[in-house]
């Protein structure tokens, strides 16, 4: 067995697109699919930008908000996930802090395993 660290002290500070968060790479399955952990401190933000590939933002701790290109800010809490399509403009932020696992890849289909929360709450 091997033990690995992927905490915020192992990550890289991201400030592109007026962002303020720490990004820790976890694993890449192939050229198209990768998994990372995002750490947003209080008042942290993943700035408004286009998704290069489909992205799944899974909140594992904390709460905040997310938005896409046609929606306003939607609250998001622990154990909820936001999914953005390729080229969709999007943003995420928090007043209190969020830790999220982010999966990016061409063949993502979160509806295969998770139920859509229609009201965004």
C-alpha positions as CSV (number, residue, x, y, z in Angstrom):
1,X,0.0,0.0,0.0
2,X,1.1,3.6,-0.7
3,X,-0.3,6.7,1.0
4,X,-0.5,9.9,-1.1
5,X,-1.1,13.5,-0.1
6,X,-3.3,15.8,-2.2
7,X,-4.1,18.5,0.3
8,X,-4.0,22.2,-0.3
9,X,-0.4,22.4,0.7
10,X,0.4,20.1,-2.3
11,X,-1.6,22.3,-4.8
12,X,-1.0,25.3,-7.0
13,X,-2.6,28.7,-6.4
14,X,-4.8,29.6,-9.4
15,X,-5.5,33.3,-10.1
16,X,-6.4,33.1,-13.8
17,X,-9.8,34.6,-14.7
18,X,-9.7,36.6,-11.4
19,X,-9.9,33.2,-9.6
20,X,-8.7,32.6,-6.0
21,X,-8.4,28.9,-5.2
22,X,-5.9,26.0,-4.9
23,X,-5.8,23.2,-7.4
24,X,-4.3,19.8,-6.6
25,X,-4.0,17.2,-9.3
26,X,-5.0,13.7,-8.3
27,X,-5.0,11.4,-11.3
28,X,-5.3,11.3,-15.1
29,X,-7.0,8.3,-16.6
30,X,-6.0,9.1,-20.2
31,X,-5.4,12.1,-22.4
32,X,-9.1,13.2,-22.0
33,X,-10.1,12.4,-18.4
34,X,-8.6,13.8,-15.2
35,X,-9.5,14.2,-11.5
36,X,-8.4,17.2,-9.3
37,X,-9.3,18.7,-6.0
38,X,-10.2,22.4,-5.7
39,X,-9.8,24.2,-2.4
40,X,-11.6,27.5,-2.1
41,X,-11.0,29.4,1.1
42,X,-13.6,31.8,2.4
43,X,-14.5,34.3,-0.3
44,X,-12.8,32.0,-2.9
45,X,-13.8,31.9,-6.5
46,X,-13.3,30.0,-9.7
47,X,-13.5,32.9,-12.1
48,X,-15.9,33.0,-15.0
49,X,-14.5,31.1,-18.0
50,X,-15.4,28.6,-20.7
51,X,-15.1,24.9,-19.9
52,X,-12.5,23.3,-22.1
53,X,-14.2,19.9,-21.7
54,X,-17.2,18.7,-19.8
55,X,-16.7,19.2,-16.0
56,X,-18.2,17.8,-12.9
57,X,-17.7,19.8,-9.7
58,X,-18.5,17.6,-6.7
59,X,-18.7,19.5,-3.4
60,X,-17.3,17.2,-0.6
61,X,-17.1,19.9,2.1
62,X,-18.6,23.4,2.6
63,X,-21.1,25.3,0.6
64,X,-21.3,28.1,-1.9
65,X,-22.7,28.8,-5.3
66,X,-22.3,27.9,-9.0
67,X,-23.5,29.4,-12.2
68,X,-23.5,28.6,-15.9
69,X,-23.7,30.8,-18.9
70,X,-27.5,31.3,-18.8
71,X,-28.2,31.1,-15.1
72,X,-27.7,33.3,-12.1
73,X,-25.9,32.0,-9.0
74,X,-27.4,28.7,-7.7
75,X,-26.6,27.6,-4.1
76,X,-24.6,24.4,-3.8
77,X,-23.9,22.4,-0.7
78,X,-21.9,19.4,0.5
79,X,-22.8,16.2,-1.6
80,X,-24.2,18.1,-4.5
81,X,-22.5,18.4,-7.9
82,X,-22.6,20.9,-10.8
83,X,-22.0,19.7,-14.3
84,X,-21.0,22.0,-17.1
85,X,-20.8,21.1,-20.8
86,X,-17.8,21.7,-23.1
87,X,-17.6,25.4,-24.0
88,X,-20.2,26.4,-21.3
89,X,-19.3,29.6,-19.4
90,X,-19.3,28.9,-15.7
91,X,-18.1,30.1,-12.3
92,X,-18.1,28.9,-8.7
93,X,-17.6,30.7,-5.4
94,X,-18.1,30.6,-1.7
95,X,-18.3,32.9,1.3
96,X,-17.4,30.2,3.8
97,X,-15.1,27.7,1.9
98,X,-15.5,24.7,-0.3
99,X,-13.5,21.6,-1.1
100,X,-14.6,20.0,-4.4
101,X,-13.4,17.1,-6.5
102,X,-13.4,18.1,-10.1
103,X,-13.7,15.4,-12.9
104,X,-13.0,16.6,-16.5
105,X,-13.5,14.4,-19.5
106,X,-15.2,14.1,-22.9
107,X,-17.3,11.1,-22.0
108,X,-18.7,12.3,-18.6
109,X,-22.3,11.4,-18.1
110,X,-23.2,12.1,-14.4
111,X,-26.9,11.3,-15.1
112,X,-25.9,7.7,-15.5
113,X,-25.4,7.4,-11.7
114,X,-26.8,10.5,-10.0
115,X,-30.3,12.0,-9.9
116,X,-30.7,15.6,-11.2
117,X,-31.8,18.1,-8.5
118,X,-34.3,20.0,-10.6
119,X,-34.8,23.0,-8.2
120,X,-31.1,23.7,-7.6
121,X,-31.5,23.5,-3.9
